Amino acid sequence: MTSTAHLGASGSGRTADLPKRSRTAGGRGPLGGLVWLVWRQHRLVLGVLLTAAVGGTVWCAVLRGRMAGFIDAHHIAGCSQISLVARCAGTQDAVTAFREAYGSSLSLAESGLVLLPALIGLFLGAPLIARELEAGTHQLVLTQSVGPVRWLAAKVALPAALVLAATTLLSAAFAWLWQVGGDEVSGSYWYSTLGFNSLGPVPVAYALLGLAIGLLAGLLLRRTVASMGVTLTVMVLVQYAFTQLRPYLMPIVTTEFGPSQPTQLPDDAWQVGQGYYTASGAHVPDVPCRPDQDFAGCLRREHVVGQYMDQHPVTHHWPLAWTEAGIVAALAVVLTVIAFRVVRRRYG
């Protein structure tokens, strides 16, 4: 009996007895081939994201140098247009000139980082799964040796890693820029909606949330356009909800001012409320007194002895940022876990 085995092209080794296995181009295994396929399918969006991260970092470095030179030349570091700091007297014109020269560039950088999470969810997260489910190409993949859970893991791993790396780089570059011209000089305060959402871990956490929302929406709706619409809507609602919740993520500091004290907080403090306090110590947000009708006498009749202001000092910035980012990141993890459970239940 003759053997059907034969030598390989190199003349060494038997090929007939080799076990059959699923392979992809270049000798990749099934899982590695899926990661490569994800890159091929979404290389335009991922490439744009990486290019934006590198380009944005370079732009922030150049802008930082120019802003620092202006501030040093005019000695306006830490000065606002209306400031209680003695050394800032007479710098109002220079601060105004700085804002006219660099304010729009700083706002552009902030807006880009605030919009980036929604764009990631819209153009990367939503089509990531929905496109394959809509076209039916997922059925071919699921018939191979890779199970549905590993398939989803391979689909998510590369985009999540690149989103994390790109947004971290951009956030760090902008924070480096903001240290020079943020807050008082530019009027871009840390507690503003644009300022808070573009600094530190906050944009990174929202970017991962955008990816998770898009992923789950695509998995449930199975339509790319519908998933994109839902992703955008949910991201807007979540970000708006956190702007309302943000002041209460940490205990608010209350500062009381006597009758002869000026009621003004430091330039970098975030005022979240104000009102009057009575002799008994009670805080009254408003009083039925009108400035044109014996205002001082009315305050005495209401037993008002001073004013108060609720605030978050600048020392609360990073605790607030890390608290919000932690909640948002946890929400992203929850949505991702739900997506994996849906895949396991739907496709075994």
TILUM-196031 format. One record per residue (C-alpha): z negated, x negated, y; residue in three letters. Coordinates in pm, 1 decimal. Layout:
zz Z; xx X; yy Y; res ALA
...
***
This chain:
zz 0.0; xx 0.0; yy 0.0; res MET
zz 96.6; xx -133.0; yy 334.1; res THR
zz -134.7; xx -112.6; yy 627.3; res SER
zz -28.1; xx 74.9; yy 940.0; res THR
zz -233.7; xx -155.8; yy 1155.7; res ALA
zz -44.1; xx -397.0; yy 1373.4; res HIS
zz -108.2; xx -675.8; yy 1614.5; res LEU
zz -130.6; xx -621.2; yy 1986.0; res GLY
zz 114.2; xx -764.6; yy 2230.9; res ALA
zz -76.5; xx -1090.4; yy 2244.6; res SER
zz -65.1; xx -1121.4; yy 1874.9; res GLY
zz -438.5; xx -1103.1; yy 1828.5; res SER
zz -655.1; xx -809.3; yy 1743.6; res GLY
zz -586.1; xx -480.7; yy 1563.4; res ARG
zz -510.6; xx -180.5; yy 1778.8; res THR
zz -471.3; xx 95.6; yy 1522.5; res ALA
zz -843.9; xx 103.9; yy 1445.5; res ASP
zz -955.6; xx 114.6; yy 1811.6; res LEU
zz -1138.2; xx 440.1; yy 1898.7; res PRO
zz -959.7; xx 671.9; yy 2131.5; res LYS
zz -1125.5; xx 704.6; yy 2474.3; res ARG
zz -1049.4; xx 861.9; yy 2805.4; res SER
zz -917.4; xx 606.9; yy 3052.0; res ARG
zz -785.5; xx 605.9; yy 3404.0; res THR
zz -556.2; xx 373.2; yy 3585.4; res ALA
zz -671.6; xx 15.0; yy 3599.5; res GLY
zz -901.1; xx 51.5; yy 3298.1; res GLY
zz -1162.6; xx 257.2; yy 3480.0; res ARG
zz -1403.7; xx 469.0; yy 3282.5; res GLY
zz -1414.1; xx 847.5; yy 3339.2; res PRO
zz -1695.7; xx 841.2; yy 3595.3; res LEU
zz -1560.4; xx 542.7; yy 3784.0; res GLY
zz -1219.1; xx 704.1; yy 3784.4; res GLY
zz -1363.6; xx 1015.3; yy 3946.9; res LEU
zz -1521.6; xx 813.5; yy 4226.6; res VAL
zz -1187.6; xx 643.1; yy 4284.0; res TRP
zz -1019.0; xx 984.0; yy 4281.6; res LEU
zz -1262.0; xx 1116.0; yy 4544.2; res VAL
zz -1167.3; xx 826.6; yy 4768.8; res TRP
zz -797.2; xx 896.8; yy 4715.0; res ARG
zz -838.9; xx 1267.6; yy 4789.8; res GLN
zz -1052.4; xx 1224.5; yy 5102.8; res HIS
zz -952.1; xx 878.4; yy 5220.7; res ARG
zz -821.0; xx 1012.1; yy 5552.9; res LEU
zz -1148.7; xx 1176.4; yy 5654.7; res VAL
zz -1361.9; xx 896.0; yy 5512.1; res LEU
zz -1142.2; xx 637.3; yy 5680.1; res GLY
zz -1169.6; xx 815.1; yy 6014.1; res VAL
zz -1547.7; xx 829.8; yy 5974.0; res LEU
zz -1577.1; xx 458.0; yy 5900.0; res LEU
zz -1338.5; xx 368.6; yy 6182.9; res THR
zz -1537.3; xx 584.9; yy 6423.8; res ALA
zz -1859.8; xx 415.3; yy 6314.7; res ALA
zz -1724.7; xx 64.4; yy 6373.2; res VAL
zz -1541.1; xx 155.9; yy 6693.4; res GLY
zz -1838.0; xx 348.5; yy 6829.5; res GLY
zz -2070.0; xx 57.2; yy 6763.5; res THR
zz -1843.8; xx -184.4; yy 6950.8; res VAL
zz -1808.0; xx 60.1; yy 7240.3; res TRP
zz -2186.5; xx 104.9; yy 7264.8; res CYS
zz -2233.3; xx -272.8; yy 7272.4; res ALA
zz -1982.6; xx -315.0; yy 7556.2; res VAL
zz -2126.2; xx -22.4; yy 7752.8; res LEU
zz -2478.8; xx -152.6; yy 7706.0; res ARG
zz -2385.4; xx -485.9; yy 7859.5; res GLY
zz -2232.3; xx -320.5; yy 8164.7; res ARG
zz -2522.8; xx -82.0; yy 8213.8; res MET
zz -2779.1; xx -359.4; yy 8178.6; res ALA
zz -2596.1; xx -569.9; yy 8437.3; res GLY
zz -2595.8; xx -283.4; yy 8689.5; res PHE
zz -2964.1; xx -205.4; yy 8634.3; res ILE
zz -3070.5; xx -568.7; yy 8669.2; res ASP
zz -2859.5; xx -620.9; yy 8980.2; res ALA
zz -3011.8; xx -318.9; yy 9156.1; res HIS
zz -3365.4; xx -344.5; yy 9009.2; res HIS
zz -3374.1; xx 19.0; yy 8901.5; res ILE
zz -3514.8; xx -11.9; yy 8549.0; res ALA
zz -3737.1; xx 290.3; yy 8483.8; res GLY
zz -3653.2; xx 454.3; yy 8816.0; res CYS
zz -3537.5; xx 813.6; yy 8854.0; res SER
zz -3392.3; xx 987.7; yy 9156.1; res GLN
zz -3732.2; xx 1136.0; yy 9240.7; res ILE
zz -4005.5; xx 905.5; yy 9114.8; res SER
zz -4378.0; xx 851.2; yy 9170.9; res LEU
zz -4345.6; xx 482.1; yy 9083.7; res VAL
zz -4407.5; xx 271.5; yy 9395.5; res ALA
zz -4156.8; xx -1.3; yy 9305.7; res ARG
zz -3880.5; xx 262.0; yy 9282.2; res CYS
zz -3905.1; xx 351.6; yy 9651.3; res ALA
zz -3566.2; xx 325.2; yy 9819.9; res GLY
zz -3367.1; xx 310.6; yy 9493.3; res THR
zz -3236.9; xx 667.5; yy 9499.8; res GLN
zz -2886.0; xx 568.5; yy 9611.9; res ASP
zz -2860.8; xx 301.6; yy 9341.6; res ALA
zz -2978.0; xx 543.8; yy 9072.8; res VAL
zz -2723.3; xx 799.6; yy 9192.5; res THR
zz -2448.7; xx 536.7; yy 9180.0; res ALA
zz -2552.7; xx 440.9; yy 8827.1; res PHE
zz -2534.4; xx 800.9; yy 8709.2; res ARG
zz -2191.6; xx 845.7; yy 8865.5; res GLU
zz -2065.0; xx 529.4; yy 8698.5; res ALA
zz -2214.9; xx 564.5; yy 8349.9; res TYR
zz -2351.3; xx 917.3; yy 8314.3; res GLY
zz -2032.6; xx 1063.4; yy 8169.6; res SER
zz -1999.3; xx 780.0; yy 7915.3; res SER
zz -2357.8; xx 827.9; yy 7799.0; res LEU
zz -2307.6; xx 1203.8; yy 7771.3; res SER
zz -1989.5; xx 1146.6; yy 7571.0; res LEU
zz -2175.4; xx 927.7; yy 7321.6; res ALA
zz -2454.2; xx 1185.1; yy 7290.5; res GLU
zz -2209.2; xx 1472.1; yy 7242.3; res SER
zz -2023.7; xx 1280.5; yy 6974.2; res GLY
zz -2339.3; xx 1222.4; yy 6771.9; res LEU
zz -2447.7; xx 1585.1; yy 6812.3; res VAL
zz -2108.9; xx 1718.2; yy 6697.5; res LEU
zz -2064.7; xx 1465.4; yy 6415.1; res LEU
zz -2283.8; xx 1646.0; yy 6155.4; res PRO
zz -2090.0; xx 1970.6; yy 6201.5; res ALA
zz -1758.4; xx 1784.8; yy 6177.0; res LEU
zz -1873.8; xx 1613.6; yy 5856.8; res ILE
zz -1964.4; xx 1948.0; yy 5703.8; res GLY
zz -1642.2; xx 2105.1; yy 5828.4; res LEU
zz -1384.3; xx 1847.2; yy 5722.6; res PHE
zz -1562.3; xx 1665.1; yy 5438.7; res LEU
zz -1834.1; xx 1881.1; yy 5286.4; res GLY
zz -1651.6; xx 2214.4; yy 5272.9; res ALA
zz -1321.4; xx 2088.0; yy 5120.0; res PRO
zz -1500.2; xx 1851.1; yy 4880.6; res LEU
zz -1533.2; xx 2109.4; yy 4602.5; res ILE
zz -1361.8; xx 2417.4; yy 4744.8; res ALA
zz -1019.5; xx 2252.9; yy 4744.3; res ARG
zz -1033.0; xx 2179.6; yy 4371.4; res GLU
zz -1177.8; xx 2519.8; yy 4283.0; res LEU
zz -913.9; xx 2692.8; yy 4491.7; res GLU
zz -629.3; xx 2496.6; yy 4329.4; res ALA
zz -781.2; xx 2509.3; yy 3980.4; res GLY
zz -754.7; xx 2132.4; yy 3929.9; res THR
zz -1123.5; xx 2114.6; yy 3837.4; res HIS
zz -1040.6; xx 2265.8; yy 3499.0; res GLN
zz -848.7; xx 1955.4; yy 3397.5; res LEU
zz -1136.9; xx 1727.2; yy 3490.4; res VAL
zz -1394.8; xx 1937.7; yy 3307.7; res LEU
zz -1194.0; xx 1916.2; yy 2983.6; res THR
zz -1240.3; xx 1538.1; yy 2981.2; res GLN
zz -1545.2; xx 1350.5; yy 2859.4; res SER
zz -1720.4; xx 1386.8; yy 3194.9; res VAL
zz -1952.8; xx 1688.5; yy 3205.8; res GLY
zz -1977.1; xx 1926.0; yy 3504.2; res PRO
zz -2300.4; xx 1772.8; yy 3637.7; res VAL
zz -2162.2; xx 1418.9; yy 3623.5; res ARG
zz -1841.0; xx 1547.5; yy 3778.5; res TRP
zz -2030.4; xx 1689.7; yy 4074.1; res LEU
zz -2241.6; xx 1374.8; yy 4103.4; res ALA
zz -1927.0; xx 1161.6; yy 4119.5; res ALA
zz -1774.9; xx 1393.3; yy 4379.2; res LYS
zz -2082.7; xx 1376.3; yy 4602.3; res VAL
zz -2196.4; xx 1014.4; yy 4560.4; res ALA
zz -1926.3; xx 833.4; yy 4757.5; res LEU
zz -1908.8; xx 1075.7; yy 5054.7; res PRO
zz -2289.6; xx 1088.1; yy 5081.3; res ALA
zz -2318.4; xx 709.2; yy 5077.2; res ALA
zz -2049.4; xx 664.5; yy 5342.3; res LEU
zz -2190.6; xx 942.2; yy 5561.2; res VAL
zz -2536.6; xx 785.2; yy 5540.4; res LEU
zz -2403.6; xx 439.0; yy 5626.1; res ALA
zz -2175.4; xx 551.5; yy 5909.8; res ALA
zz -2424.2; xx 779.6; yy 6085.0; res THR
zz -2704.9; xx 525.7; yy 6050.1; res THR
zz -2485.7; xx 261.5; yy 6212.9; res LEU
zz -2383.4; xx 492.5; yy 6496.3; res LEU
zz -2737.3; xx 615.2; yy 6555.4; res SER
zz -2873.8; xx 260.7; yy 6567.2; res ALA
zz -2599.2; xx 151.2; yy 6807.2; res ALA
zz -2663.0; xx 444.6; yy 7039.2; res PHE
zz -3040.7; xx 389.2; yy 7032.5; res ALA
zz -2976.8; xx 27.6; yy 7132.9; res TRP
zz -2761.5; xx 152.5; yy 7420.4; res LEU
zz -3007.1; xx 421.4; yy 7522.3; res TRP
zz -3294.0; xx 172.1; yy 7549.3; res GLN
zz -3119.6; xx 25.9; yy 7854.9; res VAL
zz -2999.6; xx 330.6; yy 8046.9; res GLY
zz -3164.1; xx 630.6; yy 7887.5; res GLY
zz -3438.4; xx 850.6; yy 8031.4; res ASP
zz -3518.8; xx 803.1; yy 8398.4; res GLU
zz -3223.1; xx 600.0; yy 8523.5; res VAL
zz -2947.1; xx 811.9; yy 8371.1; res SER
zz -3132.3; xx 1142.9; yy 8364.1; res GLY
zz -3059.2; xx 1163.3; yy 7990.7; res SER
zz -3413.8; xx 1226.3; yy 7879.4; res TYR
zz -3531.5; xx 1192.4; yy 7522.1; res TRP
zz -3631.7; xx 1559.1; yy 7501.6; res TYR
zz -3296.5; xx 1701.8; yy 7614.0; res SER
zz -3092.2; xx 1872.8; yy 7344.1; res THR
zz -2824.1; xx 1604.9; yy 7349.7; res LEU
zz -3067.9; xx 1316.9; yy 7380.9; res GLY
zz -3303.5; xx 1422.6; yy 7101.1; res PHE
zz -3026.4; xx 1512.8; yy 6855.5; res ASN
zz -2848.2; xx 1180.7; yy 6903.8; res SER
zz -3140.7; xx 939.8; yy 6865.7; res LEU
zz -3305.3; xx 781.7; yy 6564.1; res GLY
zz -3308.7; xx 956.8; yy 6225.8; res PRO
zz -3216.0; xx 1300.3; yy 6362.0; res VAL
zz -2832.0; xx 1269.5; yy 6358.3; res PRO
zz -2847.3; xx 1099.6; yy 6016.2; res VAL
zz -3047.0; xx 1386.0; yy 5865.3; res ALA
zz -2820.5; xx 1649.1; yy 6019.9; res TYR
zz -2510.6; xx 1468.0; yy 5888.7; res ALA
zz -2646.3; xx 1484.1; yy 5533.2; res LEU
zz -2734.8; xx 1849.5; yy 5587.6; res LEU
zz -2380.5; xx 1922.9; yy 5707.1; res GLY
zz -2241.6; xx 1763.6; yy 5391.1; res LEU
zz -2481.7; xx 1964.2; yy 5172.0; res ALA
zz -2404.8; xx 2294.5; yy 5345.4; res ILE
zz -2031.6; xx 2236.5; yy 5309.7; res GLY
zz -2071.8; xx 2140.4; yy 4944.4; res LEU
zz -2269.0; xx 2452.7; yy 4855.2; res LEU
zz -2046.5; xx 2682.2; yy 5061.9; res ALA
zz -1735.1; xx 2548.0; yy 4890.0; res GLY
zz -1892.7; xx 2585.5; yy 4548.7; res LEU
zz -1994.7; xx 2947.2; yy 4608.8; res LEU
zz -1692.2; xx 3072.5; yy 4804.7; res LEU
zz -1419.2; xx 2868.4; yy 4627.3; res ARG
zz -1199.5; xx 2893.7; yy 4936.4; res ARG
zz -1154.5; xx 2599.9; yy 5170.3; res THR
zz -1101.2; xx 2783.6; yy 5498.6; res VAL
zz -1380.6; xx 3033.5; yy 5434.4; res ALA
zz -1615.3; xx 2750.5; yy 5340.3; res SER
zz -1532.7; xx 2564.7; yy 5660.6; res MET
zz -1610.6; xx 2872.4; yy 5869.2; res GLY
zz -1942.3; xx 2933.5; yy 5694.6; res VAL
zz -2038.2; xx 2566.3; yy 5723.0; res THR
zz -1973.8; xx 2557.3; yy 6096.2; res LEU
zz -2166.6; xx 2880.8; yy 6152.9; res THR
zz -2468.2; xx 2772.1; yy 5949.5; res VAL
zz -2481.6; xx 2429.8; yy 6116.7; res MET
zz -2479.8; xx 2586.3; yy 6463.8; res VAL
zz -2755.2; xx 2830.2; yy 6365.0; res LEU
zz -2971.8; xx 2559.3; yy 6208.4; res VAL
zz -2942.6; xx 2328.2; yy 6506.6; res GLN
zz -3021.3; xx 2612.2; yy 6746.5; res TYR
zz -3322.5; xx 2715.6; yy 6537.5; res ALA
zz -3464.6; xx 2364.7; yy 6552.1; res PHE
zz -3426.3; xx 2347.8; yy 6929.8; res THR
zz -3659.7; xx 2649.3; yy 6943.6; res GLN
zz -3898.5; xx 2512.6; yy 6680.0; res LEU
zz -3906.8; xx 2152.0; yy 6808.7; res ARG
zz -4187.2; xx 2187.0; yy 7070.4; res PRO
zz -4424.7; xx 2312.6; yy 6800.9; res TYR
zz -4371.4; xx 2037.8; yy 6542.7; res LEU
zz -4665.5; xx 1851.0; yy 6698.4; res MET
zz -4973.1; xx 1966.1; yy 6892.4; res PRO
zz -4892.4; xx 2013.4; yy 7260.6; res ILE
zz -5089.3; xx 1816.6; yy 7519.1; res VAL
zz -5228.1; xx 2020.6; yy 7810.0; res THR
zz -5296.5; xx 1855.5; yy 8146.1; res THR
zz -5502.7; xx 2036.1; yy 8410.5; res GLU
zz -5466.5; xx 1979.0; yy 8785.0; res PHE
zz -5733.0; xx 2062.5; yy 9040.9; res GLY
zz -5660.1; xx 2244.8; yy 9367.8; res PRO
zz -5601.5; xx 1921.4; yy 9559.6; res SER
zz -5404.3; xx 1737.8; yy 9291.8; res GLN
zz -5022.1; xx 1720.1; yy 9287.6; res PRO
zz -4890.5; xx 1908.8; yy 8986.7; res THR
zz -4642.5; xx 1655.3; yy 8857.2; res GLN
zz -4614.3; xx 1494.6; yy 8515.7; res LEU
zz -4479.3; xx 1144.7; yy 8444.5; res PRO
zz -4102.0; xx 1114.4; yy 8466.0; res ASP
zz -4065.7; xx 1074.5; yy 8087.3; res ASP
zz -4291.1; xx 1366.6; yy 7987.9; res ALA
zz -4143.2; xx 1680.6; yy 7831.7; res TRP
zz -4286.8; xx 1984.2; yy 8007.9; res GLN
zz -4289.9; xx 2287.1; yy 7778.0; res VAL
zz -4508.3; xx 2527.1; yy 7973.7; res GLY
zz -4724.1; xx 2573.8; yy 8280.0; res GLN
zz -4958.6; xx 2820.8; yy 8444.3; res GLY
zz -5302.7; xx 2858.7; yy 8596.0; res TYR
zz -5655.4; xx 2819.7; yy 8464.2; res TYR
zz -5958.9; xx 3011.7; yy 8575.3; res THR
zz -6321.5; xx 2915.5; yy 8632.3; res ALA
zz -6400.3; xx 3021.0; yy 8276.2; res SER
zz -6138.6; xx 2776.9; yy 8144.5; res GLY
zz -5892.7; xx 3046.6; yy 8037.7; res ALA
zz -5523.9; xx 2965.6; yy 8074.1; res HIS
zz -5309.3; xx 3228.6; yy 8241.9; res VAL
zz -4930.8; xx 3168.6; yy 8225.7; res PRO
zz -4874.4; xx 3392.0; yy 8526.9; res ASP
zz -5077.4; xx 3568.7; yy 8795.2; res VAL
zz -4995.3; xx 3882.9; yy 8999.3; res PRO
zz -4984.3; xx 3689.9; yy 9327.1; res CYS
zz -4695.0; xx 3663.6; yy 9570.5; res ARG
zz -4646.1; xx 3367.3; yy 9807.8; res PRO
zz -4574.6; xx 3601.8; yy 10101.3; res ASP
zz -4893.1; xx 3809.1; yy 10059.2; res GLN
zz -5204.4; xx 3589.2; yy 10102.7; res ASP
zz -5131.1; xx 3379.8; yy 9795.5; res PHE
zz -5448.3; xx 3166.9; yy 9825.1; res ALA
zz -5668.9; xx 3472.3; yy 9862.8; res GLY
zz -5507.0; xx 3634.4; yy 9561.9; res CYS
zz -5574.9; xx 3325.9; yy 9350.6; res LEU
zz -5941.5; xx 3336.9; yy 9449.3; res ARG
zz -5964.4; xx 3702.0; yy 9354.4; res ARG
zz -5811.3; xx 3614.6; yy 9016.8; res GLU
zz -6070.1; xx 3333.5; yy 8979.7; res HIS
zz -5795.4; xx 3071.3; yy 8958.7; res VAL
zz -5924.3; xx 2718.4; yy 9018.1; res VAL
zz -5620.3; xx 2506.4; yy 8928.5; res GLY
zz -5292.5; xx 2471.2; yy 8744.0; res GLN
zz -5208.3; xx 2335.8; yy 8400.2; res TYR
zz -4895.4; xx 2196.6; yy 8235.1; res MET
zz -4819.0; xx 2183.8; yy 7863.3; res ASP
zz -4629.1; xx 1872.3; yy 7769.6; res GLN
zz -4518.7; xx 1627.4; yy 7506.1; res HIS
zz -4566.7; xx 1273.1; yy 7637.3; res PRO
zz -4305.8; xx 1011.4; yy 7557.4; res VAL
zz -4531.1; xx 881.1; yy 7277.1; res THR
zz -4451.7; xx 1202.3; yy 7087.4; res HIS
zz -4079.4; xx 1125.2; yy 7076.3; res HIS
zz -4056.4; xx 936.2; yy 6749.5; res TRP
zz -4318.5; xx 1143.1; yy 6560.4; res PRO
zz -4126.1; xx 1455.9; yy 6660.3; res LEU
zz -3795.5; xx 1294.8; yy 6561.4; res ALA
zz -3917.1; xx 1181.4; yy 6219.9; res TRP
zz -4083.4; xx 1516.7; yy 6153.3; res THR
zz -3767.7; xx 1712.2; yy 6230.1; res GLU
zz -3547.0; xx 1465.3; yy 6042.5; res ALA
zz -3776.6; xx 1490.2; yy 5739.7; res GLY
zz -3754.8; xx 1868.6; yy 5736.3; res ILE
zz -3376.3; xx 1862.2; yy 5776.0; res VAL
zz -3335.0; xx 1598.0; yy 5504.6; res ALA
zz -3556.6; xx 1799.2; yy 5269.1; res ALA
zz -3339.8; xx 2103.8; yy 5335.7; res LEU
zz -3030.2; xx 1897.4; yy 5252.1; res ALA
zz -3189.7; xx 1790.0; yy 4922.6; res VAL
zz -3278.2; xx 2151.2; yy 4836.4; res VAL
zz -2920.2; xx 2269.4; yy 4900.2; res LEU
zz -2782.3; xx 1983.8; yy 4691.1; res THR
zz -3014.7; xx 2068.7; yy 4402.0; res VAL
zz -2903.0; xx 2432.6; yy 4424.3; res ILE
zz -2540.2; xx 2316.5; yy 4409.0; res ALA
zz -2609.4; xx 2122.5; yy 4089.0; res PHE
zz -2784.3; xx 2422.7; yy 3934.7; res ARG
zz -2489.0; xx 2644.5; yy 4022.0; res VAL
zz -2247.8; xx 2400.5; yy 3857.7; res VAL
zz -2463.1; xx 2373.3; yy 3545.8; res ARG
zz -2495.6; xx 2750.4; yy 3513.4; res ARG
zz -2130.4; xx 2826.0; yy 3590.5; res ARG
zz -1961.5; xx 2551.1; yy 3388.2; res TYR
zz -2222.0; xx 2462.1; yy 3131.7; res GLY
***
